[in-house]
Amino acid sequence: MAFLAKHGLKAERVNVSENMPKLHSLDRVSPEQAAAVCEGMKHCSFWKITPSGAAVALPSTETKGFHADASMQSGTLSLALTGRLDTITAPSLLSFFEKAKAEQALDAVEVDCSRLEYISSAGLRVLLIMHKACTGGVSLHGENGAVGEILEQTGFDSIFH
């Protein structure tokens, strides 16, 4: 349990029989067999693991010329991008995002672009995928001149602010 708390997660033991939906397959067996299955489920449990709301440091993703530091707090993924987000490096950010989203519920993504040197159409595509996948979308801040100009010229500045 300490491992989960260290990673900002909490675990709760849940009894299967208290959360079991109606199983239509039990309609095809005798009432005694159905009762035995339901009785057996009273002795089965599963672990429900959810975010505790505390800040969680996630492993960084690093590709030649690109680095992303990440943390998670209350459903918001915070990313600090460094280097070039281009055709070569964008897939690693997308892979990282998809893995983080599969492991924890994500509502929004906040991206610090203050150390981002360049963003290509592939990088914009990844940000757009992230934006569409989160109900709170993606917000960018700290864009430097070059990145800000690319966002403005492509119209993405209106999407991510």
MARVOSE-610185 format. One record per residue (C-alpha): residue in one letter; x, y, z. Coordinates in Angstrom, 2 decimals, always signed. Example, Ala and Ser with C-alpha at 12.3 -4.5 7.8 and 13.67 -1.06 7.14 Angstrom:
<atoms>
[atom 'A',[+12.30,-4.50,+7.80]];
[atom 'S',[+13.67,-1.06,+7.14]];
</atoms>
This chain:
<atoms>
[atom 'M',[+0.00,+0.00,+0.00]];
[atom 'A',[+2.91,+2.36,+0.67]];
[atom 'F',[+3.98,+1.94,-2.96]];
[atom 'L',[+0.58,+3.16,-4.17]];
[atom 'A',[+0.53,+6.12,-1.78]];
[atom 'K',[+4.01,+7.07,-2.95]];
[atom 'H',[+2.64,+7.28,-6.48]];
[atom 'G',[-0.46,+9.28,-5.48]];
[atom 'L',[-2.88,+6.37,-5.56]];
[atom 'K',[-5.22,+4.86,-3.02]];
[atom 'A',[-6.45,+1.28,-2.93]];
[atom 'E',[-9.82,+0.06,-1.72]];
[atom 'R',[-10.84,-3.58,-1.38]];
[atom 'V',[-14.28,-4.13,-2.92]];
[atom 'N',[-16.45,-7.22,-2.50]];
[atom 'V',[-17.49,-8.67,-5.87]];
[atom 'S',[-20.95,-9.77,-4.74]];
[atom 'E',[-21.86,-6.23,-3.66]];
[atom 'N',[-20.95,-4.84,-7.08]];
[atom 'M',[-21.93,-7.70,-9.35]];
[atom 'P',[-24.41,-6.98,-12.14]];
[atom 'K',[-27.18,-9.45,-12.94]];
[atom 'L',[-25.60,-12.34,-14.78]];
[atom 'H',[-28.02,-13.59,-17.43]];
[atom 'S',[-25.95,-16.75,-17.81]];
[atom 'L',[-27.22,-17.77,-14.34]];
[atom 'D',[-30.73,-17.98,-15.84]];
[atom 'R',[-29.57,-21.08,-17.74]];
[atom 'V',[-28.56,-23.07,-14.67]];
[atom 'S',[-30.54,-24.50,-11.80]];
[atom 'P',[-31.51,-22.16,-8.94]];
[atom 'E',[-29.21,-24.13,-6.63]];
[atom 'Q',[-26.24,-23.62,-8.95]];
[atom 'A',[-27.03,-19.92,-9.33]];
[atom 'A',[-27.23,-19.55,-5.55]];
[atom 'A',[-23.89,-21.36,-5.16]];
[atom 'V',[-22.23,-18.98,-7.63]];
[atom 'C',[-23.66,-15.93,-5.83]];
[atom 'E',[-22.54,-17.34,-2.47]];
[atom 'G',[-19.05,-17.94,-3.84]];
[atom 'M',[-18.85,-14.34,-5.04]];
[atom 'K',[-19.25,-13.18,-1.44]];
[atom 'H',[-15.74,-14.52,-0.84]];
[atom 'C',[-14.18,-12.72,-3.84]];
[atom 'S',[-12.81,-9.22,-3.84]];
[atom 'F',[-10.99,-6.90,-6.18]];
[atom 'W',[-8.83,-3.84,-5.63]];
[atom 'K',[-10.15,-0.50,-6.81]];
[atom 'I',[-7.19,+1.82,-7.34]];
[atom 'T',[-7.87,+5.52,-7.84]];
[atom 'P',[-5.85,+8.75,-7.76]];
[atom 'S',[-5.63,+10.18,-4.26]];
[atom 'G',[-5.54,+13.78,-5.52]];
[atom 'A',[-1.95,+14.30,-4.38]];
[atom 'A',[+0.70,+15.38,-6.85]];
[atom 'V',[+2.35,+12.49,-8.63]];
[atom 'A',[+5.73,+12.65,-10.32]];
[atom 'L',[+5.63,+10.68,-13.53]];
[atom 'P',[+8.68,+9.33,-15.31]];
[atom 'S',[+9.99,+11.69,-17.95]];
[atom 'T',[+10.12,+10.94,-21.63]];
[atom 'E',[+13.31,+11.72,-23.44]];
[atom 'T',[+14.23,+11.43,-27.09]];
[atom 'K',[+17.26,+12.93,-28.77]];
[atom 'G',[+16.68,+16.69,-28.81]];
[atom 'F',[+13.50,+16.51,-26.73]];
[atom 'H',[+12.64,+16.05,-23.07]];
[atom 'A',[+9.31,+16.13,-21.22]];
[atom 'D',[+8.97,+16.31,-17.44]];
[atom 'A',[+5.55,+15.33,-16.17]];
[atom 'S',[+3.48,+15.30,-13.02]];
[atom 'M',[-0.15,+14.48,-12.29]];
[atom 'Q',[-2.43,+16.15,-9.78]];
[atom 'S',[-6.20,+15.84,-9.47]];
[atom 'G',[-6.70,+14.66,-13.04]];
[atom 'T',[-4.44,+17.29,-14.61]];
[atom 'L',[-1.27,+16.22,-16.39]];
[atom 'S',[+1.40,+18.92,-16.24]];
[atom 'L',[+4.12,+18.75,-18.87]];
[atom 'A',[+7.29,+20.82,-19.16]];
[atom 'L',[+8.67,+20.43,-22.68]];
[atom 'T',[+12.30,+21.06,-23.62]];
[atom 'G',[+13.89,+21.03,-27.06]];
[atom 'R',[+12.23,+20.27,-30.39]];
[atom 'L',[+8.79,+18.67,-30.70]];
[atom 'D',[+8.93,+17.45,-34.29]];
[atom 'T',[+8.34,+14.42,-36.50]];
[atom 'I',[+11.07,+12.46,-34.74]];
[atom 'T',[+10.12,+13.31,-31.14]];
[atom 'A',[+6.31,+13.73,-31.29]];
[atom 'P',[+5.57,+9.96,-31.28]];
[atom 'S',[+7.36,+9.58,-27.93]];
[atom 'L',[+5.17,+12.32,-26.39]];
[atom 'L',[+2.03,+10.73,-27.82]];
[atom 'S',[+3.06,+7.32,-26.50]];
[atom 'F',[+3.77,+8.81,-23.08]];
[atom 'F',[+0.37,+10.57,-23.05]];
[atom 'E',[-1.51,+7.43,-24.06]];
[atom 'K',[+0.23,+5.41,-21.34]];
[atom 'A',[-0.52,+8.07,-18.70]];
[atom 'K',[-4.17,+8.25,-19.80]];
[atom 'A',[-4.50,+4.47,-19.64]];
[atom 'E',[-3.09,+4.39,-16.10]];
[atom 'Q',[-4.97,+7.36,-14.64]];
[atom 'A',[-8.04,+9.43,-15.45]];
[atom 'L',[-7.00,+12.64,-17.23]];
[atom 'D',[-9.27,+15.67,-17.36]];
[atom 'A',[-6.82,+18.27,-18.67]];
[atom 'V',[-3.23,+18.85,-19.77]];
[atom 'E',[-1.17,+21.92,-18.93]];
[atom 'V',[+1.96,+22.40,-21.03]];
[atom 'D',[+4.88,+24.65,-20.11]];
[atom 'C',[+6.49,+25.64,-23.43]];
[atom 'S',[+9.07,+28.06,-22.01]];
[atom 'R',[+11.95,+25.71,-22.95]];
[atom 'L',[+10.39,+24.41,-26.18]];
[atom 'E',[+12.58,+25.56,-29.08]];
[atom 'Y',[+10.43,+24.42,-32.01]];
[atom 'I',[+7.15,+22.65,-32.75]];
[atom 'S',[+6.31,+21.04,-36.09]];
[atom 'S',[+2.96,+19.95,-37.52]];
[atom 'A',[+3.59,+16.52,-35.98]];
[atom 'G',[+3.94,+18.14,-32.55]];
[atom 'L',[+0.77,+20.18,-33.12]];
[atom 'R',[-1.03,+16.98,-34.10]];
[atom 'V',[-0.03,+15.32,-30.81]];
[atom 'L',[-1.25,+18.36,-28.84]];
[atom 'L',[-4.54,+18.24,-30.75]];
[atom 'I',[-4.97,+14.52,-30.02]];
[atom 'M',[-4.36,+15.25,-26.34]];
[atom 'H',[-6.80,+18.18,-26.47]];
[atom 'K',[-9.57,+16.02,-27.94]];
[atom 'A',[-8.93,+13.19,-25.46]];
[atom 'C',[-9.37,+15.39,-22.36]];
[atom 'T',[-12.61,+17.08,-21.32]];
[atom 'G',[-10.64,+20.07,-20.03]];
[atom 'G',[-8.46,+20.18,-23.13]];
[atom 'V',[-4.87,+21.35,-23.38]];
[atom 'S',[-3.60,+24.73,-22.24]];
[atom 'L',[-0.21,+26.06,-23.28]];
[atom 'H',[+1.78,+28.74,-21.49]];
[atom 'G',[+5.23,+30.27,-21.67]];
[atom 'E',[+5.63,+29.99,-25.45]];
[atom 'N',[+8.73,+31.76,-26.75]];
[atom 'G',[+8.76,+33.83,-29.94]];
[atom 'A',[+9.37,+31.00,-32.42]];
[atom 'V',[+6.82,+28.60,-30.93]];
[atom 'G',[+4.30,+31.41,-30.37]];
[atom 'E',[+4.64,+32.46,-34.01]];
[atom 'I',[+4.05,+28.90,-35.25]];
[atom 'L',[+0.95,+28.60,-33.04]];
[atom 'E',[-0.35,+31.94,-34.30]];
[atom 'Q',[+0.30,+31.21,-37.99]];
[atom 'T',[-1.46,+27.84,-37.80]];
[atom 'G',[-4.39,+29.12,-35.73]];
[atom 'F',[-3.58,+26.71,-32.90]];
[atom 'D',[-3.10,+29.60,-30.48]];
[atom 'S',[-6.91,+29.96,-30.29]];
[atom 'I',[-7.36,+26.24,-29.58]];
[atom 'F',[-4.87,+25.89,-26.73]];
[atom 'H',[-5.57,+29.07,-24.77]];
</atoms>
